[in-house]
Amino acid sequence: MGWVYNSRQMLLHSRIALVFSLTLTAWAQQAPQYDLLLQGGHVIDAKSNLSATRDVAILNGKIAAVEPKIDPARAFKTVNVAGLLVTPGIIDIHFHSYTGTGEKNSYAGDLSILPDGFTFRTGVTTVADAGCSGWRNFEDFKQRVIDRSKTRILVFLNIVGNGMRQGKFEGDLTDMEVKPATEMAMKYKDLIIGIKTAHFPGPEWTPVENAVAVGTAANIPVMVDFGNNRPERPLEQLLGTKLRPGDIYTHCLSGLRGELGRDGKMNPAMQQGRKRGIYFDLGQGGGSLAYPVAMQAVKEKFIPDSISTDLHTSSMNSGTKDMLNLMSEMLAMGLTVDEVVARATWNPAREIRQEALGNLSVGSPADIAVLNVRTGKFGFADMYGARLNGTKRLECELTLRNGKVVYDLNAIARPAWETLPKDYRRQGDARWDAISPVGRGGGGRSAAPHTP
């Protein structure tokens, strides 16, 4: 009898196991495979040379699939982005964000801006602070701004220990020390991605040479704002011998340091520098793009490798405004949308050696910009206030940071209120939404703290 009982019991158990297995299989087939699906957009991904209509699926903050068609039933949330561009999150590698110290007329103070109010609304998910802090004040910058920001902030550490405090600080050769700057760069490898030298007024090569020494020791690139135009420091020597392949020359279309020759053509040193592997960055800012230089550069096919803003309290309201304005300005100069997107995503990611960013490869962080290309009559301004007419302007519709919506211009990720119950509450979910609107009887935090 015991044997019969055990056999029946085993049979019952096997039937239960079969039912349970079939139930699990059915549940797995019905359960969403992705957290979020962007459906029907025109994907531009320079890394993979992709420019075509694709669906983009996201899971756990990463790109999970990029395919011609993905069944929306496989996604917890689907957003229709047909007719829009889907690009990697925009990267601005020349930004000034060390603010809050209260120091007047200083880029380690009142001249810098907090990034979150200027980034997500323009599709920017990553900025590189361009030399506001040096080794003496980097950790204050980190605690004060970087750790509290939702935008990813990376840093070019200034070769000047006191950072970009202007005047006597930036001209102090004794504060351009290689050893402590190298030690700080090595201590924060995840944040410090380069060395910056800027605004130096003197004839010496010390700022460049010491910056390169730190860059070599820490294996990171140097970004040069070449300061005053001095005959003792010719552009030919900077680009021909002083900088290394992979270093970055910013403000490349200003014309203030010999970028345009007396014959009206581009200085041959620029082309020679490019052949050596020097990168050229726009960095328009408040005074670093002149249309006679820029249009000649385009004519000679000397296009900046990267587009960046040099954003601060002056340039944010001048001709620069933001990354999308500069990208639109480059469209007006004759570049294609694909060329402009590459120079705002994959190219800068490579320049700062952060190749996990700036692309939509499977497994990459799901930093994404969804853009609209508006057509009409638009105008742009250079450093002298001259206007350039254009017919296209890029506008950000949706921004994702680590797979979650952080900006939604026209609420395309939201349901129409008429379709909801009268007593509806928050219409987001943590799987795809980082925006927490205030509901009845309570408030909400807008997103998680800084994550890399």
N, C-alpha and C positions, 0 to 999 in steps of 0.2 A: 504493500500500500504506500509505503514511503517513497518507493521509486516512482509510482504512478503520480503521486501528489507532486513530486519534484518535476516530473516531466510536464505536467499541466502548468505548473508554476513557471517553468522555463518558457513554455509556449506563450503563456500570457505576457511574460516579461518581454519576449521577442516581439510580440505584436505591439505592445506599448512603445517599445523602442523604435519600431518601424513608423508608427503614427507620429511619434515625437520628431523623428528624422524628417518625415515628409512635411510636418508643420514648420520645422526650422528652414527647410529648403524653400517652401512657399513664402515664408516671412523674408528670407534673404533676397528672394526674387522681387518682392514688393518694396523692401526697404530702400531708401534713397542711397545711391552709390556715391553721389557728390553732394557737397553742401550748397554749392551755387553754380549755376550755369548761365553764361553770357551767350545769348543765342543770336546768330545771324549777322554779326558785325564784320567789318572788313579789318582783318588782323594784319598789322604791320610789325614784323619781328625781324630786325636787321641781322641778328645772329644767325637765324636759320634761312635768311633770304626769302622770307615768306611775306607776300602781299596779296591776300586773297580772302574771300569770305570763309569764315570758319566759326565753329562753336568752341568756346573755351570753358572747361569744367575745372572746378576748384574743390579741393578736399583738404581739411586741416591746415589751411593757410598756404597751401602749395598748389602750383599748377598740376592738375591731374590728367588732363587730356586736352589736345587741340586737334579737332577733327572736322571734316566737312559737315557732318550731321551727328548730333548726339541727341538721343531720345530724352525729351524733357522729363519723362516719367522717372528717369534715373537720378534726378536732382531734387533735393529738398526745396530749393528756390530757383526759379528761372526768371531772368530779366531779358526782355526783348531789346536788343541793341541794333536791330537792322537799320541800315542807312547811316550808321556811325562808325568811326574808327576805333579799333581796340588796339592799344599799344602797351608796351611795358610802362610801368610807372616812370615818370620823367625824373631825370637826375640833373640837378643844378650844382655843378662843381665849383661855383664861385659865389658864395653867399656870406653875409656877415650877421652872425646871430648871438654874439657874446654881449648880451645886454643885461640891464638890471643892476649894474654896479653903481650907477648914479654919476659916473665920471663924464663930465661935459666934454664935447668935441673929441670923443674917443670911440674907436671901433671896439674897445673893450669897455663899452659904456653906452652913452646915449645915441651914438650914430648907428648902432646895430639894432636889429629887430628880432622879435620872437618869430620863429618860422611858421608855426601852425596856422596863423592867420593869412599866410601868403602862399602856402604850398598846396594843400589838398584841393582848394578851389581852382587851381590851375593844373591839376593832374600830377603835381610833383610829390613824390613819396620819399625822396632822398636828397639831402643837400650836403655839400662839403663846405664847412666854414673855412674861409680862405685867409688864415693867419691872424685872426683876432687875438688869440692867446699864444703865449710862449710857455716855456717850461715853468716859469715862476707862477703863472696864474691859470694854467690849463685845468688843474683839479678844481679850482673855484668855478670855472666855466662849466665843467662837467656836472658839478653838483647843482649849480644855479640854473642851467638851461638844458644841457643834453639829457640828463636823467629824467627830466620832467616833460620832455617833448614827446609828442606822438609821431612827429616826423622823424625819420631816421637821420641823425646828424653824425656825419663823419668829419674829420678835422685835418686840415693842413696846419701843422704846428709852426708858428713863426720862429725864424732863426733868432729873432730878438727875444731875450728872456722875458721881457715885460710885455711882449705882444704889440699889437697895433694901436699904441696909445698916442701916436703922432709926435711931431716936433722932436724934442731932444731925445725921446726914447728910441725912435726909429733910426736916428742917426748915430746912436751910441755903439761904436765898434767894439767896445769892451764888453757889451752885453750880448754879443753874438757868439756864445760859447758852444763848442761842438759836444763836449762830454755830457753836460746835464741835459741838453736837448736830445741827444741820442738815448740817454737813459729813460727819459720820459716817453719817447716814441716807442721804445722797446717794452716799457711797462704797460702801455695801453695799445697794443698792436691791433686790437679789434676796433679801435676808434680813430687812432692817428694813422692816416693813410698817406700822408705826404708832408713835405716841409715847404714853407713859403718864405720868400724874401720879397719885400715891397717897399716902395716909396723912398728908397735910399737916395739922399741928395748929393752925396760926395763922389769923388773920382775913384775911390778904391774898389777893388773886386772882392773885398773881404766878405760881404753878405752872400754873394753867389758862391764863392769858394767854400765857405763854412756850411752853407745850406747843402751843397753837393756832398760835402764830407759826411754830414749827418745822414743824408739820403742814401749814401753808399753803405754806411755802417748799419743802418736800420733796414736797408733794402726797400726803400720807398721812393717815389718820384719827388722832384722839386718843381714847384710852381713859381714862376718869376713874373712879378710886376716890376718892370725895369727902372722905376723911379725917374729921376731927372735925366734928361738927355745930355750926356757928357762925352766930349771927344775922347777922353781917356778910356771910356768904356764903350767902344763901338759895337753896334748890333752884330756885325760880322764876327767879332771875336766871341761874343756871348753864344751865338748859335753855331759857330764853327768849331769852337774848342772847349769852352767853359762848361756848357751843359752836356749831359749824357743822353744817349738815345732813351726815349721814354719820359724825359722831363717835359715840362709844359710851359709854353710862353703864352701868357694871358694878355688881354687887351691888344690882340694882334692886328686890329683894324683901326687903331686910333690915329696913326700917322704922326704921333708925337715923338717917336724915337727912331725915325728913319725908315719906317716900313715902306714908305713910298719914296722912290728916288726923284732926283731933280728932273729927270726925263718924263715923269708922270707914270712910270711903270713901277711894278713891285720891285723892291730891293732884291737883287739876286741872292742876298744872304738868307732871305726867307725860304726860297726854293732849296738852297743848299742845306738849310737846317732841316727842312722836311725830309730831304734825302737821307740825312743822318739819323732820322727817327725821332726828331723833336715833334711834339704835338703842339698845335696852335688852337688856342681857346678864345672865344669871342669876348666874354667879360665886358659887356657894353657899359654897365654902370652909369655914373653921372657924366663921364667925359672920356669915353674910350671907343667911340665908333663915329667915323666921319664918312658920309656917303661917297665923296670922291675917292677915298681909299677903298671902301667896301666894293663899289661898283667896278673899279679897276681890278680888284682881286677876283671878283666873279668873272670878269672878262678874261682874265688869265687863268681861270680855273683854279685859283688859289683860295679854296673854300676852307673856313675854319673847321678843324676836326670836331670841335664841340661847341655847342651854344650854351652860354651861361649868362647870368644876370649881373653879377656883382651887386646884389640887392642890399640896400641900406636905406636910411631915412630920407635921403635925397633922391636916389635913383628910382625908388618905388613910385614916385609921382612925376618923374621926368619921362624922357623918351623910352626908358627901359620898361617900366611898369611891372612886368612879370615874364615868366618863361614863354607862355603862349603868345604874348605880344611879340617877343623876339623871334619866335619860330614863324609867326605870321609875317614879320618883317622880312625874314629870309625868303619866304615864298614870294614876296613882292620884288625881291632882287632876282628872282628867276629860278630858285631851287624848286625841286618837286617835293610833294608831301613826304614821300618815302625818304628822300635825302635829309629833310629836316628832322623827321622822327629819329632817324639813325643818329643824328648829331645831338639828340637830346636824351638818348637812351643807351644804346649799346656802345657807341663810341666813348662817351664819358665813363661808362662802367669799366671799359678796358683801360682808359687812361689812369684811373685811380686803382686799378688792379682788383676790382670787386666784380668779378665776372659771374658771380651768382645773381647779380642784379642786371637790370637793363635788357632782359629777355623774357620770353614766354615759353622756355623749354620745360618739359615735364620735370617736376621736382624742384623747380625754382620757386622762390618766394612769390606769392600771388600779389605782387604790387602791379596794379593795372590802372591805366587812364583810358577812359572812354570819351572820345572827342567828337565834336561836331565841326564840320567845315562850312562856315557861313560864307555866302557870296554877296557882294554888294560893293559899295564905295567906302574904302577905309584909308586911313592915313597913319604914317609913322614918322618919328622924328629922330634925328641924329643928335650928337653932342652939342652942335651949334644951333639947334632949333630949326634946321631945314627939314622940309616935309618930303616924304616919299609916298606916292599913291599906290594903293594895292586893291585887289579885287577879292581877296580871301582873308578870312580871319578864323583862327582856331579857337574853339570855346569848349570848356570842360563840362561834360554832362555828368560823369560819374567817376569817382576815384575809389580804388580799393587798396588798402594797406594790409599786407598779410592775409589776404582773402576776405576782408570784411569791408563793407561800405563805410567810408569815412566822409564822403561828400556826394550829394545827389542834387544837382541843380534843379531839375524839373520833376523830382520825386518819381523817376521811372521805375525804381525798385519798390514802390509802395502801392498798395491797393487803393482804388477809388473809395472815398468815404461812403458813397451811396450804397456800395455793395456790402457794407459791414453792419453788424447789429447796432442798434441805437446806443447801447451802453458799451461800445467797443473801447478797448484800452490799447496799450502799446502794440504796434504792428511790426515788430522786429523779432529777430531770433539771434542768439549769440553765435550761431553757426555761420552767419553771413553779415551780421549787422553790428557796427561799432558806434552807431548813433543812437543815443537813448533820449528820446523826447520826454519832456516832463508830462506825466499823466495826472489825472485828478487825484488830489489828496497826497501828492508826493513829488519828489524830484528825481533826477537821475544824473549819473556821471556819463560823460560823452564817450569815453573810451578807456581802454587799459593804459597804464603808464608805458613809458618808453620801452620798446623791445627792439633788438637788433635786426 
